[in-house]
Amino acid sequence: MTLCRICGTESEHPLHTVLEMQYGTREEFVYFECTNCRCLQIRDFPAAPEKHYPNDYYSFFPRSLAQSLTLTQRVKKHGRRKIVDSQLANKSALGTLLERRLGHDFIPYWLLKDGLNIFSGSQILDVGCGTGEDLIDLELIGFRRLLGVEPFIPSDIVYPNGVKILKSSLDSINGTFDFIMLHHSFEHMKEQLKVLQKLNSLLPSGHYVLIRIPIRSYAWEHYGTNWAQIDAPRHFFLHSVDSFKLLASQAGFEISQIIYDSNEFQFWASEQYARGISLRDENSYGVNPSLSIFSKTDIESYRAKANVLNQEKRGDQACIYLQKLP
């Protein structure tokens, strides 16, 4: 009998053996699938999780100089004041502004939700931020009060632009924030309910947490243990919509919106895993597209399929907006 850490159901939950395939160690890890809330979760947490986050882990790469220069040049060319003076809560007005001045790809789409009430003076916290890529983007469009926390970086990072990343956990953070975001970090955290309760304590009523996570859907149903987003053993929890709703309500949040934002990765990476090709292998599409098993047409087809799944609310990852209840 196994106890679900999300809904508390104790049962003979189905077990699944998943291989570590990002680095290709092929070490085996057991996950169980709750028969009630359908959350897929690792059975035994790794004794030394830090060993699975080596220095070349993808989120630890700082933004390249070329990328930073490109973004900076675009801000200088198009201006900054009109962006930060426009309330980001007004999606239609902001959308028009972006189209005219910057293009839709410049300001992160996850910042455009109606009702966020985020201004340039807002205090923003990014939890599990790696080296702070998303905070750097926000600084470039005018935000200044930005803080990140990341337990697996070697030491604190303070960028010349004032963005600070603390080598720390969420538990050490105090104060009040206008907006908190977790970009694909929540699934790496053991104490899911305690994390949400802590986030709740850092927000005023009515404010939002944005959590971007993998979601159990078509890709899990189609690929099973080869689904790349399981990412054993780094991802401890792969939520269903039902399991996440339950967790959010227990922590004093209401889900205000779910936006599916999956992409072609769910297909090409999972297809590779099914063929024994790790994410870091020389012939991986993510390493050498020209040596991979996929054609350009294959990738375009996967991208189109991902868009359809998102529209059908069956993509394998989503942006979930949690609003703190009064």
Order of alpha helices (4+ residues) and beta strands (2+ residues): beta-beta-beta-beta-beta-alpha-alpha-alpha-beta-alpha-beta-beta-beta-beta-alpha-beta-alpha-beta-alpha-beta-alpha-alpha-beta
